[in-house]
Amino acid sequence: MSPSPPSAFDPWFQARCPDVTLESARAVLELVAEGATAAFVARYRRDRTGNLGEPAVRKVLRARDQWERLVGRQAIILESIERHAT
């Protein structure tokens, strides 16, 4: 996933993780995209993530994985619908 998820990610994420601010989640995703691990982000980048601990950082990463699977599945479904429509 790119460091900046699409805007559709925002309400989806907020509904699933109301205890993590969107700004903190985006900071985590940015840091991980740059190569940081969850443990590193939680220990040494709390200033950028709004003081998220490791469980919250991992929660953001799990949500990102779920989002990517959802978007991938949607693409497969749309492709199948288009193929069968002709």
KEKOLVEX-782104 format. One record per residue: residue number from 0; residue in one letter; x, y, z of N, C-alpha, C, O in turn. Coordinates in Angstrom, 1 decimal. Each point is the difference from the previous one (the first is absolute). Layout:
resi: NUM resn: a n.east: X n.north: Y n.up: Z ca.east: X ca.north: Y ca.up: Z c.east: X c.north: Y c.up: Z o.east: X o.north: Y o.up: Z
...
***
This chain:
resi: 0 resn: m n.east: 0.9 n.north: -1.2 n.up: 0.0 ca.east: -0.9 ca.north: 1.2 ca.up: 0.0 c.east: 0.9 c.north: 1.2 c.up: 0.0 o.east: 1.1 o.north: 0.0 o.up: 0.6
resi: 1 resn: s n.east: -1.6 n.north: 1.1 n.up: -1.3 ca.east: 0.8 ca.north: 1.2 ca.up: 0.0 c.east: -0.1 c.north: 0.6 c.up: 1.4 o.east: -0.8 o.north: -0.3 o.up: 0.8
resi: 2 resn: p n.east: 1.8 n.north: 1.3 n.up: -0.6 ca.east: 0.0 ca.north: 0.6 ca.up: 1.3 c.east: -1.3 c.north: 0.8 c.up: 0.3 o.east: -0.4 o.north: 0.1 o.up: 1.2
resi: 3 resn: s n.east: -0.3 n.north: 0.3 n.up: -2.2 ca.east: -1.2 ca.north: 0.8 ca.up: 0.2 c.east: -1.2 c.north: -0.8 c.up: -0.6 o.east: -0.2 o.north: 0.0 o.up: -1.2
resi: 4 resn: p n.east: -0.5 n.north: -0.7 n.up: 2.0 ca.east: -1.2 ca.north: -0.8 ca.up: -0.5 c.east: -1.0 c.north: 0.9 c.up: -0.6 o.east: -0.1 o.north: 1.2 o.up: 0.3
resi: 5 resn: p n.east: -0.8 n.north: -1.7 n.up: -1.2 ca.east: -1.0 ca.north: 0.8 ca.up: -0.6 c.east: -1.0 c.north: 0.5 c.up: 1.1 o.east: -0.1 o.north: -0.5 o.up: 1.1
resi: 6 resn: s n.east: -0.6 n.north: 1.6 n.up: -1.5 ca.east: -0.9 ca.north: 0.6 ca.up: 1.0 c.east: -1.1 c.north: -1.0 c.up: 0.4 o.east: -0.6 o.north: 0.2 o.up: 1.1
resi: 7 resn: a n.east: 0.2 n.north: -1.2 n.up: -1.8 ca.east: -1.0 ca.north: -1.0 ca.up: 0.4 c.east: 0.5 c.north: -0.7 c.up: 1.2 o.east: -0.8 o.north: -0.6 o.up: 0.8
resi: 8 resn: f n.east: 2.1 n.north: 0.5 n.up: -0.6 ca.east: 0.6 ca.north: -0.7 ca.up: 1.2 c.east: -0.4 c.north: 0.7 c.up: 1.3 o.east: -0.2 o.north: -0.6 o.up: 1.0
resi: 9 resn: d n.east: 0.1 n.north: 1.9 n.up: -1.0 ca.east: -0.2 ca.north: 0.8 ca.up: 1.2 c.east: -1.3 c.north: -0.4 c.up: 0.8 o.east: 0.1 o.north: -0.4 o.up: 1.1
resi: 10 resn: p n.east: -1.3 n.north: 0.5 n.up: -1.7 ca.east: -1.2 ca.north: -0.4 ca.up: 0.7 c.east: 0.0 c.north: -1.5 c.up: 0.4 o.east: -0.5 o.north: -0.4 o.up: 1.1
resi: 11 resn: w n.east: 1.1 n.north: -0.4 n.up: -2.0 ca.east: 0.1 ca.north: -1.5 ca.up: 0.3 c.east: 0.8 c.north: -0.2 c.up: 1.2 o.east: -0.4 o.north: -0.8 o.up: 0.9
resi: 12 resn: f n.east: 1.6 n.north: 1.4 n.up: -0.8 ca.east: 0.9 ca.north: -0.2 ca.up: 1.1 c.east: -0.6 c.north: 0.6 c.up: 1.3 o.east: 0.0 o.north: -0.7 o.up: 1.0
resi: 13 resn: q n.east: -0.6 n.north: 1.9 n.up: -1.1 ca.east: -0.6 ca.north: 0.6 ca.up: 1.2 c.east: -1.1 c.north: -0.9 c.up: 0.6 o.east: -0.2 o.north: 0.0 o.up: 1.2
resi: 14 resn: a n.east: -0.6 n.north: -0.6 n.up: -2.1 ca.east: -1.1 ca.north: -0.9 ca.up: 0.5 c.east: 0.6 c.north: -1.2 c.up: 0.7 o.east: -0.7 o.north: -0.5 o.up: 0.9
resi: 15 resn: r n.east: 1.8 n.north: 0.0 n.up: -1.3 ca.east: 0.6 ca.north: -1.2 ca.up: 0.5 c.east: 0.9 c.north: 0.2 c.up: 1.2 o.east: 0.2 o.north: -0.9 o.up: 0.9
resi: 16 resn: c n.east: 0.5 n.north: 2.1 n.up: -0.9 ca.east: 0.9 ca.north: 0.3 ca.up: 1.1 c.east: -0.2 c.north: 1.3 c.up: 0.5 o.east: 0.8 o.north: 0.9 o.up: -0.1
resi: 17 resn: p n.east: -1.9 n.north: -0.7 n.up: 0.8 ca.east: -0.4 ca.north: 1.4 ca.up: 0.5 c.east: 1.0 c.north: 0.5 c.up: 1.1 o.east: 0.1 o.north: 1.2 o.up: 0.3
resi: 18 resn: d n.east: 0.7 n.north: -2.1 n.up: 0.3 ca.east: 0.9 ca.north: 0.4 ca.up: 1.0 c.east: 1.3 c.north: 0.5 c.up: -0.5 o.east: 0.9 o.north: 0.5 o.up: 0.8
resi: 19 resn: v n.east: -0.7 n.north: -0.6 n.up: -2.1 ca.east: 1.3 ca.north: 0.5 ca.up: -0.7 c.east: -0.4 c.north: 1.1 c.up: -0.9 o.east: -0.8 o.north: -0.1 o.up: -0.9
resi: 20 resn: t n.east: 1.5 n.north: 1.3 n.up: 1.1 ca.east: -0.3 ca.north: 1.1 ca.up: -0.9 c.east: 0.5 c.north: -0.3 c.up: -1.4 o.east: 0.9 o.north: -0.7 o.up: -0.2
resi: 21 resn: l n.east: -1.6 n.north: 1.3 n.up: -0.8 ca.east: 0.4 ca.north: -0.2 ca.up: -1.4 c.east: 1.4 c.north: 0.6 c.up: -0.2 o.east: 0.8 o.north: -0.6 o.up: -0.8
resi: 22 resn: e n.east: -0.4 n.north: 1.7 n.up: 1.4 ca.east: 1.3 ca.north: 0.6 ca.up: -0.1 c.east: 1.1 c.north: -1.0 c.up: 0.5 o.east: 1.0 o.north: -0.1 o.up: -0.6
resi: 23 resn: s n.east: -1.3 n.north: -0.5 n.up: 1.7 ca.east: 0.9 ca.north: -1.0 ca.up: 0.6 c.east: 0.2 c.north: -1.2 c.up: -0.9 o.east: 1.1 o.north: -0.5 o.up: -0.3
resi: 24 resn: a n.east: -2.2 n.north: 0.0 n.up: -0.3 ca.east: 0.0 ca.north: -1.1 ca.up: -0.9 c.east: 0.8 c.north: 0.3 c.up: -1.2 o.east: 0.8 o.north: -0.8 o.up: -0.5
resi: 25 resn: r n.east: -1.0 n.north: 2.0 n.up: -0.1 ca.east: 0.7 ca.north: 0.3 ca.up: -1.2 c.east: 1.5 c.north: 0.2 c.up: 0.3 o.east: 0.8 o.north: -0.4 o.up: -0.8
resi: 26 resn: a n.east: -0.4 n.north: 0.8 n.up: 2.0 ca.east: 1.4 ca.north: 0.1 ca.up: 0.4 c.east: 0.6 c.north: -1.4 c.up: 0.1 o.east: 1.1 o.north: -0.2 o.up: -0.5
resi: 27 resn: v n.east: -1.8 n.north: -0.7 n.up: 1.0 ca.east: 0.4 ca.north: -1.4 ca.up: 0.1 c.east: 0.2 c.north: -0.5 c.up: -1.3 o.east: 1.1 o.north: -0.6 o.up: -0.3
resi: 28 resn: l n.east: -2.0 n.north: 0.7 n.up: -0.6 ca.east: 0.1 ca.north: -0.5 ca.up: -1.4 c.east: 1.1 c.north: 0.6 c.up: -0.7 o.east: 0.7 o.north: -0.7 o.up: -0.8
resi: 29 resn: e n.east: -0.5 n.north: 2.0 n.up: 1.0 ca.east: 1.2 ca.north: 0.7 ca.up: -0.7 c.east: 1.3 c.north: -0.6 c.up: 0.5 o.east: 0.9 o.north: -0.3 o.up: -0.8
resi: 30 resn: l n.east: -0.8 n.north: 0.2 n.up: 2.1 ca.east: 1.3 ca.north: -0.5 ca.up: 0.5 c.east: 0.3 c.north: -1.5 c.up: -0.4 o.east: 1.1 o.north: -0.3 o.up: -0.3
resi: 31 resn: v n.east: -2.2 n.north: -0.5 n.up: 0.3 ca.east: 0.2 ca.north: -1.4 ca.up: -0.4 c.east: 0.4 c.north: 0.0 c.up: -1.5 o.east: 0.8 o.north: -0.9 o.up: -0.4
resi: 32 resn: a n.east: -1.5 n.north: 1.7 n.up: -0.4 ca.east: 0.4 ca.north: 0.1 ca.up: -1.4 c.east: 1.4 c.north: 0.4 c.up: -0.3 o.east: 0.6 o.north: -0.4 o.up: -1.0
resi: 33 resn: e n.east: 0.0 n.north: 1.1 n.up: 2.0 ca.east: 1.4 ca.north: 0.4 ca.up: -0.1 c.east: 0.9 c.north: -1.1 c.up: 0.5 o.east: 1.2 o.north: 0.2 o.up: -0.1
resi: 34 resn: g n.east: -1.7 n.north: -1.3 n.up: 0.6 ca.east: 0.8 ca.north: -1.1 ca.up: 0.4 c.east: 0.0 c.north: -0.2 c.up: 1.5 o.east: 0.7 o.north: -1.0 o.up: 0.4
resi: 35 resn: a n.east: -1.3 n.north: 1.7 n.up: 0.4 ca.east: 0.0 ca.north: -0.2 ca.up: 1.5 c.east: -0.9 c.north: -1.2 c.up: 0.4 o.east: -1.0 o.north: -0.3 o.up: -0.7
resi: 36 resn: t n.east: 1.4 n.north: -0.3 n.up: 1.7 ca.east: -0.8 ca.north: -1.1 ca.up: 0.6 c.east: -1.0 c.north: 0.5 c.up: 1.0 o.east: 0.1 o.north: 1.2 o.up: 0.4
resi: 37 resn: a n.east: -1.1 n.north: -2.0 n.up: -0.1 ca.east: -1.0 ca.north: 0.4 ca.up: 1.0 c.east: 0.7 c.north: 0.3 c.up: 1.3 o.east: -0.4 o.north: 1.0 o.up: 0.7
resi: 38 resn: a n.east: 1.3 n.north: -1.8 n.up: -0.3 ca.east: 0.7 ca.north: 0.2 ca.up: 1.3 c.east: 0.8 c.north: 1.3 c.up: 0.0 o.east: -0.1 o.north: 0.7 o.up: 1.0
resi: 39 resn: f n.east: 0.8 n.north: -0.4 n.up: -2.1 ca.east: 0.7 ca.north: 1.2 ca.up: -0.1 c.east: -0.9 c.north: 1.2 c.up: 0.1 o.east: 0.3 o.north: 1.0 o.up: 0.7
resi: 40 resn: v n.east: -1.4 n.north: -1.0 n.up: -1.5 ca.east: -0.9 ca.north: 1.1 ca.up: 0.0 c.east: -0.6 c.north: 0.2 c.up: 1.4 o.east: 0.0 o.north: 1.2 o.up: 0.5
resi: 41 resn: a n.east: -0.3 n.north: -2.2 n.up: 0.2 ca.east: -0.6 ca.north: 0.1 ca.up: 1.3 c.east: 1.0 c.north: 0.5 c.up: 1.1 o.east: -0.4 o.north: 0.8 o.up: 0.9
resi: 42 resn: r n.east: 1.6 n.north: -1.2 n.up: -1.1 ca.east: 1.0 ca.north: 0.4 ca.up: 1.0 c.east: 0.7 c.north: 1.4 c.up: -0.3 o.east: 0.2 o.north: 0.8 o.up: 1.0
resi: 43 resn: y n.east: 0.1 n.north: -0.6 n.up: -2.2 ca.east: 0.8 ca.north: 1.2 ca.up: -0.3 c.east: -0.7 c.north: 1.1 c.up: -0.8 o.east: 0.6 o.north: 1.1 o.up: -0.3
resi: 44 resn: r n.east: -1.8 n.north: -1.3 n.up: -0.2 ca.east: -0.7 ca.north: 1.0 ca.up: -0.8 c.east: -1.4 c.north: 0.4 c.up: 0.6 o.east: -0.9 o.north: 0.4 o.up: -0.7
resi: 45 resn: r n.east: 0.8 n.north: -0.5 n.up: 2.0 ca.east: -1.2 ca.north: 0.4 ca.up: 0.7 c.east: -0.4 c.north: 1.4 c.up: -0.2 o.east: -1.2 o.north: 0.4 o.up: 0.0
resi: 46 resn: d n.east: 2.2 n.north: 0.5 n.up: -0.2 ca.east: -0.2 ca.north: 1.4 ca.up: -0.3 c.east: -0.8 c.north: 0.2 c.up: -1.3 o.east: -0.8 o.north: 0.9 o.up: -0.1
resi: 47 resn: r n.east: 1.0 n.north: -1.8 n.up: -0.8 ca.east: -0.7 ca.north: 0.1 ca.up: -1.3 c.east: -1.3 c.north: -0.7 c.up: -0.1 o.east: -0.8 o.north: 0.3 o.up: -0.8
resi: 48 resn: t n.east: 0.6 n.north: -1.3 n.up: 1.7 ca.east: -1.2 ca.north: -0.8 ca.up: 0.0 c.east: -1.0 c.north: 0.4 c.up: 1.1 o.east: -1.0 o.north: -0.8 o.up: 0.2
resi: 49 resn: g n.east: 1.2 n.north: 1.9 n.up: 0.4 ca.east: -1.0 ca.north: 0.3 ca.up: 1.1 c.east: 0.1 c.north: -0.9 c.up: 1.2 o.east: -0.9 o.north: -0.2 o.up: 0.7
resi: 50 resn: n n.east: 2.2 n.north: -0.3 n.up: -0.4 ca.east: 0.2 ca.north: -0.8 ca.up: 1.1 c.east: -0.6 c.north: -1.3 c.up: 0.0 o.east: -0.4 o.north: -0.6 o.up: 1.0
resi: 51 resn: l n.east: 0.3 n.north: 0.0 n.up: -2.2 ca.east: -0.6 ca.north: -1.4 ca.up: -0.1 c.east: 1.0 c.north: -1.0 c.up: 0.5 o.east: 1.2 o.north: 0.0 o.up: -0.3
resi: 52 resn: g n.east: -1.7 n.north: -1.0 n.up: 1.0 ca.east: 0.8 ca.north: -1.1 ca.up: 0.5 c.east: 0.0 c.north: -1.1 c.up: -1.1 o.east: -0.7 o.north: 0.1 o.up: -1.0
resi: 53 resn: e n.east: 1.5 n.north: -1.1 n.up: 1.3 ca.east: 0.1 ca.north: -1.1 ca.up: -1.0 c.east: -1.3 c.north: -0.7 c.up: -0.4 o.east: -0.2 o.north: -0.3 o.up: -1.1
resi: 54 resn: p n.east: -0.7 n.north: 0.0 n.up: 2.1 ca.east: -1.3 ca.north: -0.6 ca.up: -0.4 c.east: -0.8 c.north: 0.9 c.up: -0.9 o.east: -0.6 o.north: -0.6 o.up: -1.0
resi: 55 resn: a n.east: 0.6 n.north: 1.9 n.up: 1.2 ca.east: -0.7 ca.north: 0.9 ca.up: -0.9 c.east: 0.6 c.north: 0.0 c.up: -1.4 o.east: -0.7 o.north: 0.1 o.up: -1.0
resi: 56 resn: v n.east: 2.0 n.north: -0.1 n.up: 1.0 ca.east: 0.7 ca.north: 0.1 ca.up: -1.3 c.east: -0.3 c.north: -1.3 c.up: -0.8 o.east: -0.3 o.north: 0.0 o.up: -1.2
resi: 57 resn: r n.east: 0.3 n.north: -1.1 n.up: 1.9 ca.east: -0.3 ca.north: -1.3 ca.up: -0.7 c.east: -1.5 c.north: 0.0 c.up: -0.4 o.east: -0.3 o.north: -0.6 o.up: -1.1
resi: 58 resn: k n.east: -0.5 n.north: 1.2 n.up: 1.9 ca.east: -1.4 ca.north: 0.1 ca.up: -0.4 c.east: -0.2 c.north: 0.8 c.up: -1.3 o.east: -0.8 o.north: -0.4 o.up: -0.9
resi: 59 resn: v n.east: 1.6 n.north: 1.4 n.up: 0.7 ca.east: -0.1 ca.north: 0.8 ca.up: -1.2 c.east: 0.5 c.north: -0.8 c.up: -1.2 o.east: -0.6 o.north: 0.0 o.up: -1.1
resi: 60 resn: l n.east: 1.7 n.north: -0.8 n.up: 1.3 ca.east: 0.5 ca.north: -0.8 ca.up: -1.0 c.east: -0.9 c.north: -1.1 c.up: -0.4 o.east: -0.1 o.north: -0.4 o.up: -1.2
resi: 61 resn: r n.east: -0.6 n.north: -0.2 n.up: 2.2 ca.east: -1.0 ca.north: -1.0 ca.up: -0.3 c.east: -1.2 c.north: 0.6 c.up: -0.8 o.east: -0.5 o.north: -0.6 o.up: -1.0
resi: 62 resn: a n.east: 0.1 n.north: 1.8 n.up: 1.3 ca.east: -1.1 ca.north: 0.7 ca.up: -0.7 c.east: 0.5 c.north: 0.2 c.up: -1.4 o.east: -0.8 o.north: -0.1 o.up: -1.0
resi: 63 resn: r n.east: 2.0 n.north: 0.5 n.up: 0.8 ca.east: 0.5 ca.north: 0.3 ca.up: -1.4 c.east: 0.0 c.north: -1.3 c.up: -0.8 o.east: -0.4 o.north: 0.0 o.up: -1.2
resi: 64 resn: d n.east: 0.8 n.north: -1.1 n.up: 1.8 ca.east: -0.1 ca.north: -1.3 ca.up: -0.7 c.east: -1.4 c.north: -0.4 c.up: -0.4 o.east: -0.2 o.north: -0.5 o.up: -1.1
resi: 65 resn: q n.east: -0.7 n.north: 0.7 n.up: 2.1 ca.east: -1.4 ca.north: -0.2 ca.up: -0.3 c.east: -0.5 c.north: 0.8 c.up: -1.2 o.east: -0.7 o.north: -0.4 o.up: -0.9
resi: 66 resn: w n.east: 1.1 n.north: 1.7 n.up: 0.9 ca.east: -0.4 ca.north: 0.9 ca.up: -1.0 c.east: 0.5 c.north: -0.4 c.up: -1.4 o.east: -0.7 o.north: 0.0 o.up: -0.9
resi: 67 resn: e n.east: 1.9 n.north: -0.4 n.up: 0.9 ca.east: 0.6 ca.north: -0.5 ca.up: -1.3 c.east: -0.7 c.north: -1.2 c.up: -0.5 o.east: -0.2 o.north: -0.2 o.up: -1.2
resi: 68 resn: r n.east: -0.1 n.north: -0.8 n.up: 2.1 ca.east: -0.8 ca.north: -1.2 ca.up: -0.4 c.east: -1.3 c.north: 0.4 c.up: -0.6 o.east: -0.5 o.north: -0.5 o.up: -1.0
resi: 69 resn: l n.east: -0.2 n.north: 1.4 n.up: 1.7 ca.east: -1.3 ca.north: 0.5 ca.up: -0.4 c.east: 0.0 c.north: 0.6 c.up: -1.4 o.east: -0.8 o.north: -0.3 o.up: -0.8
resi: 70 resn: v n.east: 1.8 n.north: 1.2 n.up: 0.6 ca.east: 0.1 ca.north: 0.7 ca.up: -1.3 c.east: 0.3 c.north: -1.0 c.up: -1.1 o.east: -0.5 o.north: 0.1 o.up: -1.1
resi: 71 resn: g n.east: 1.4 n.north: -1.0 n.up: 1.4 ca.east: 0.4 ca.north: -1.1 ca.up: -0.9 c.east: -1.2 c.north: -0.8 c.up: -0.4 o.east: -0.3 o.north: -0.3 o.up: -1.2
resi: 72 resn: r n.east: -0.5 n.north: -0.1 n.up: 2.2 ca.east: -1.2 ca.north: -0.8 ca.up: -0.3 c.east: -1.0 c.north: 0.8 c.up: -0.8 o.east: -0.7 o.north: -0.6 o.up: -0.9
resi: 73 resn: q n.east: 0.5 n.north: 1.9 n.up: 1.2 ca.east: -0.9 ca.north: 0.8 ca.up: -0.8 c.east: 0.4 c.north: 0.1 c.up: -1.4 o.east: -0.8 o.north: -0.1 o.up: -0.9
resi: 74 resn: a n.east: 2.1 n.north: 0.1 n.up: 0.6 ca.east: 0.5 ca.north: 0.1 ca.up: -1.4 c.east: -0.3 c.north: -1.3 c.up: -0.7 o.east: -0.4 o.north: 0.0 o.up: -1.2
resi: 75 resn: i n.east: 0.6 n.north: -1.1 n.up: 1.9 ca.east: -0.4 ca.north: -1.3 ca.up: -0.6 c.east: -1.4 c.north: -0.1 c.up: -0.3 o.east: -0.4 o.north: -0.5 o.up: -1.1
resi: 76 resn: i n.east: -0.5 n.north: 0.9 n.up: 2.0 ca.east: -1.4 ca.north: 0.0 ca.up: -0.3 c.east: -0.4 c.north: 0.9 c.up: -1.1 o.east: -0.8 o.north: -0.5 o.up: -0.9
resi: 77 resn: l n.east: 1.3 n.north: 1.7 n.up: 0.8 ca.east: -0.3 ca.north: 0.9 ca.up: -1.1 c.east: 0.5 c.north: -0.6 c.up: -1.3 o.east: -0.8 o.north: 0.1 o.up: -1.0
resi: 78 resn: e n.east: 1.9 n.north: -0.7 n.up: 1.0 ca.east: 0.5 ca.north: -0.6 ca.up: -1.3 c.east: -0.9 c.north: -1.1 c.up: -0.4 o.east: -0.2 o.north: -0.2 o.up: -1.2
resi: 79 resn: s n.east: -0.2 n.north: -0.6 n.up: 2.1 ca.east: -0.9 ca.north: -1.1 ca.up: -0.3 c.east: -1.4 c.north: 0.5 c.up: -0.5 o.east: -0.5 o.north: -0.6 o.up: -1.0
resi: 80 resn: i n.east: 0.0 n.north: 1.6 n.up: 1.6 ca.east: -1.2 ca.north: 0.6 ca.up: -0.5 c.east: 0.1 c.north: 0.6 c.up: -1.4 o.east: -0.8 o.north: -0.3 o.up: -0.9
resi: 81 resn: e n.east: 1.9 n.north: 0.9 n.up: 0.6 ca.east: 0.3 ca.north: 0.6 ca.up: -1.3 c.east: 0.1 c.north: -1.1 c.up: -1.0 o.east: -0.5 o.north: 0.1 o.up: -1.2
resi: 82 resn: r n.east: 1.2 n.north: -1.2 n.up: 1.5 ca.east: 0.2 ca.north: -1.1 ca.up: -0.9 c.east: -1.4 c.north: -0.7 c.up: -0.4 o.east: -0.2 o.north: -0.3 o.up: -1.1
resi: 83 resn: h n.east: -0.6 n.north: 0.2 n.up: 2.1 ca.east: -1.3 ca.north: -0.7 ca.up: -0.2 c.east: -1.1 c.north: 0.9 c.up: -0.6 o.east: -1.0 o.north: -0.4 o.up: -0.5
resi: 84 resn: a n.east: 1.3 n.north: 1.7 n.up: 0.5 ca.east: -1.0 ca.north: 1.0 ca.up: -0.5 c.east: 0.0 c.north: 0.0 c.up: -1.6 o.east: -1.0 o.north: 0.4 o.up: -0.6
resi: 85 resn: t n.east: 2.1 n.north: -0.8 n.up: 0.0 ca.east: 0.1 ca.north: 0.0 ca.up: -1.4 c.east: -0.5 c.north: -1.3 c.up: -0.7 o.east: 0.0 o.north: -0.1 o.up: -1.2
***
